């Protein structure tokens, strides 16, 4: 690739990021002024049941602000979900956004939160989906669900994705230059797991995973020079197999947890007799914990560990563990998706979440993360071990939170992160990052 052109593109992307972030801040200041004027009326108390661990009657969300601006003498919205079964709260956000991997994009995101029962100790179920069309002509359609029923006896987890995805790859390991090769492909994912309770907050699960990439192309860099080609280029990649999982989950609200913990250990072998290109095995070990700090406040300290290991064969290149390729595309804030890749991935992140306004409309976060991957040599050879990890790459940043739905506690999350080597960028989510 041309180094001069790459540096100009890199600088221009940084300028775009900062401009977008400044525009977001200006919008939030305007909304904050509106909320300050109206919050006294909106915080009136109504004696109705509620299912969350905080008082939604004294909270404000964007729908409240819109009602107060558009409807004269509008009464505060109240949550009557405690009075009926199968209550539903929907948060939808149409937007024009920007990220490192998509550049400018038109996005429609929707989060559906609901209870399948009436009991106060039920977990909240959620379905998250979005449709994105980007400046790079990417089409992104994920559907992810976390559904509880039978009083928490069963849990269904879904991760489906359909992508047309021109994007970037930077090679193997963490010791790569911040210069990308452009690739293009189509991708279909269908991961589905069903869990059954075996003890309080403890579940055993079985599932099926299918990943299919097709029309894979490398659009830049002579093929002989790139790790993408040297590792083993193919126009298609296919893998399928079962998953066996053990899950502990004591959270009541997975959209915006403020207490409890989560541990998922999932073993995912792939088999040629099920159509996979090769036999190989993987394991995901994911842990999250949430503590109110200081106690008695709504401020939360959250910790996340995400560890993705492979062995017993070489996974196809695009199925190797990689930055930003977790279920909700959130690992590695401060880095572009796909920035690091290798046979094994170890990742940790801590975040402190706090209120900015007492009515809950605005909040903020500070976060830091660290990730490492198997070295280029061990990934190429297929003999990665705990002794072959590359140096750790840190990231850090700050973020703003805007309450979209005070009943489900769904936030619009806007973060700005920094990494090593001048890496930085905006990340936008509907619902907390973890």
N, C-alpha and C positions, 0 to 999 in steps of 0.2 A: 504494500500500500504506500501511497505518497505521504511522507511524514509531515510535510508542510500543510497539505490539505487536511490531514487528520488533526493537527494541532488547531487549525482554524475551526474545524467542525466541533472539536472538544470545547474551545473557548466560547463559540456561539451557543452551544447547548447550555453552558453555565450561565450565560447572560439571559437566555430564555427562562431558565429556572428561577433566577432572582427576580425577573420582571413579573413572572406569574405569582411568585410568593408575595411580592409587594402588593399586587392587585388583590390577592386573597385577604391580606391584612386590612386593606382599605375597606373592603366589603364587610369584614367582621366588625370593624369599628363602627360603621354605620348601623349595623344590626344591633350592636351592643347599646348604642344610644337609644334606639327604639325600645329595647327590652328594659332599660332603666326607667323610661317614662311609664311603661305599661305594667311593670312587674308587681306593683302594689295591688292593682285590681286583680291580676291573674292569680295571686297567691291566696285567695280566699279559700277557706277550708269547707269541705263538704263531707259529712259523716257517711261514707260508703266504704265497703270492704275493699282492700287492695291486697295483692299477692306478693309484692316486692318487699325487700328488706329496708327500703327507705320510703319517705313520705312523698309520693308523687303529687299529692295535692298542693304542695308548696313549691313544685318545680315548674319550669317554663321550657317549652320547646318551640321550634320554628312555627309549628301550626298555631300555637297560641298567639305568637306575634302577628302572624298573618290575619287571624281572626280579629284581633284588637285593632289592626290597621284598617281592615276592609269592612268589618261589621260593627255598627254602632251599638254600644252597650252589650257587647257579646259576653256571655257568661263563660267562666273558665271550663275547659274540658275536664271531665272526671272519668275515672276508670270504673266501669261497672262489671269488669270481667269476673270479679269474685261472685257475681250473682248468677252466672250461667256457665255451662260447659262449652268447650271448643271455642272460646273467645279468641279473637284474632286482632293483632295490631300490625299494620302495614306501613313501612317507611319506603318511599320512592324518591329518587333524586335524579333528574335529568341534568346533565352538566357538560360543559366543555372543559376538558382537563389537559394536563401535561405530565408526562413521566419520561424517564430516560429511555425506556425501551419502546414506547409508543410514539414519543414526541406529542404533538397536539392530537387530541382525540375527542370524539363525541361519545358520551357514555350515558346509558340509562341503567341505574342500579336499583334493585328492589330487595328489601329485607322483610320477610313475613315471620312474625313471632306469634306463637300461640300455645295454649295449654290444651292437652287432650283430656284433661280432667279438671275437677274443681278444687281438689285438696290444696291447702296452702303449702304443703311441702313437696308438691310436684315440681319437676324440672321443667323449664320452658323449652319448647321446641322451636326450631328456626329453619327457614329456607332462604338461602341467599343466591341471587342470580343477577346477571348484568348482561348488557349487550354493548360492545364497543366497536367503533370503526375509527381507525387512526390515520394520521397523516402518512404513515408508511404503508397504507392499504392493508392493515391488519384487521381481521374480523375475529372477535373473541367472545365466546358464549360459554360461561361456566354455570353449572347448577350444583350447589352444595347444600346438603341438608343434614340436620341433626335432630331426629324425631324420637320422642319418648312416648310410650303409651303403657297401658295396664298398670298405672300407678308406679311407673318407673321400672317395671319388670323387664321391658324390652327397649332396646335402643337401635335405631336404624341410621347408619351414616352413609352418605352418598357423596361422591365426587365425580361429576361428569363434566367433560370439557370438549368443545369443538373449536378448533383454531385454524385460521389461515394466517401464517405467522412469519413474515419476513422479520428477522431479528439478528442478534449478534452472538458470536462465540469468541472467547479470548484464549483458548487453549487449556491445558491441564495443570493442576496444582495452583498454588497461590503466588508463585514467583514468575508471573507473566507480565508483559508490558500492557499498558492501558491503550492498546491498539487492537481493534476488533476485526474479525472476518465476518462478512455479511452472508447469512444463510437464509434459505426460504424453505418452508415445508407446510404441509397440512397435518393436523394432529387430532385424533379422537381418543379420549380417555373415558373408561367406565370402571370406576372402583366402587364396590358396594359391599358393606359389611353389616351383619345382624348380630347384636349382642344380647345375651340373656343374663339376668341377675343371678349370681351364685352366692352372694353375701351382701351386707349393707354397703352400697356404693361400689361394689366389685362385680365385674361382668366378664364373661367369656364370649368370644365372638368368632364367627367364620365368615369368610367373604370370597369374592372373586374379583380379580384385577385384570383388565385388558388395556393395553396401550398400543396404538397403531399410528405410525408416522408414514406419510407417503409424499411423493413429488419432492423429495429432499434435493436441494441444490445448493452449491456453494457459489456465491455471486461475486466474490472478491478474493484476491490473493491467489497466486498459482497453487493449485491443489497440492503439489508435492511439498510445499513449505508449511502447510497448516497441520496442527495436531488433529483437527477434525478429519483430514484425509489420511494422515499417517496412522491414526488409531484403527481405521477400518471404515472407509466411506461406503455407504450403500444408499440406493435411492429409496429404499423402504426399511423400516424397522418395526418389528412386531414382537410383543411379549404378552403372555397370558399365564395365569396361575392362581392358585388358591391363596388365601391369607388366614392365618390363625393368630388371634389376638387376645390379650388380657388387658382389661381397662379398669382403672379406678377413677371415679369422677364424683367429687363431693360438691361441685359447683351447682348453684341453683339457676344461674343465668349465664349461658355460654356467650351471649352477645356482648355483654359488658360485665364480667365477673368482678365482684368486690370481696369475695372470700372463698375459701375452699381450695382444693388442689385437683390436679389431673395428671394421670400417668397412663400412657398407652405403650404397650410393647407388642409389636406386630411383626410376625415372621412371614415373609412373602417369597416363596420359591417360584421360579419360572421353569417351564418344562417344554421340550421340543414336541412331546406327544400331544400337547395342547396347542401347538402351532407356533411356539416361540422360536425365534431365530437361533437361540442357544439355551442351554441349561445354565442357570445361575441362581444365586440366592441373595436375598436382602433382608435386612431387619431395620425397623424404625423404632427408636426408643425416644419418646417425647414426654417431657415433664413440665408442668406449669403450677405455680403456687401464687396465691393472692393474700395479702395481709393489709388490713386497714392501719395506716400509720399517719399521724398519731391515732391511737385507739379512740373511738368515740367520734371520729370525723368520717367524711366520705372520701378522704384521700387514701390512695391505695398504692402499695409497693407490690409490683408484679415481677416474677422471674420466669424465664422460659429456657428450656434446654431441648435442642432438637438434634438428634444424632441418627445419621442415615448410613448404614454399613452394607457393603456387598462383598461376596466371596463365592468360591466354587464355580468360577467361570467369569468371562468378561461380558458385562452388559453392553448393549449398543451405546454408542457415544451419547445420543440425546437422552438416554435413560440413566446415565450416570448421575449421582448426587451433584447438585449444583445450586448456587445462590439463587434464591427467589423461586425455587421450584417445589416448595412445600405445598400443602393442600390449598392454602389461601394466599400463596404467592407473597409472603411477607418476610421471609428471612433476609437479612442483609440490608436493612435500611441504610442508605448512604452509598450503596453500590447498585449498579445496573443489574437486572436479571441476567443470570448466566455468566457473571463476571468471573467466578471461580468454579472449578469442576474437578472431580477426581473420584476414585473408587470408593473412598470413605469421606464422610463429612461429620465434623463435630462443631456444634454451634451453641452459643449461650447469649442471652439478652436479658437485661434488667431495665425496668421502666418505673418511673414515679408519676402517678396520675393525681392531679389536684384540681380543685374548683377555682375558677377565676371570679365568677359571679355567684352570689349566695343562692340565687334562684336556679342554678344548675344549667343555665343556657350555654355558658361558656366554661370550658376547662382547658387545662394545659398538661403537657407531659414533657419530661426529659428522659432520654434513653441512651443506653450504650450497649454495644454488642461486640462479639468476637467470634471469628470462625477460622477453621483450618480444614485443609483437605489433604488427601494422599498426594504424594509427590508425582510429578510428571513421569519419572522413570518407573515407579512402582505401578502406576495406573496403566502405562503402556505394556508393561510386562505381565500384568494381572496377578502380581504377588504382593499387593499392599498389606501392611500390617500396622500395629500400633507404633512401630518404630520408624515408619516411613512418612509421617506427616510433615508437611511444609510449615514454615513459620506462621504464627497467628496474625490475622488481619483484623484490626479493630474498626469499629464504626460508632458514631454518636450523633445526637441531634436533639431537636426540640419539635414540639407539635402543638396544634390547637385542636380543641374538641368543640363541636356545636351539637346541641341536643336536637335530634330529629324527632324522636318519639320518647316522651317522658315515661310512658307506661312500659314499653319494652326496654327502655334505657339505651336505645340505639343512637350512636353518635356518628356524625360525619367527622372523619379523622383526617387531618391535613398535617403532614410531617415534612420537615426538611432535615436531611441527614448528610453527614460528611464521612468519607472514608480515606484511605491512604492513597497516595499518588494523585491527589487532586480530584478524586471521585466525590461527587455530591449530586443531590437531586431531590425532587419533590415526590412524596408518596401519598396517595389518597385512598382511603378505605371507607366503606360503610360498615360500621361495627369495629370494635377494638382489634388491634393488630394481633393480639393473642390473649 
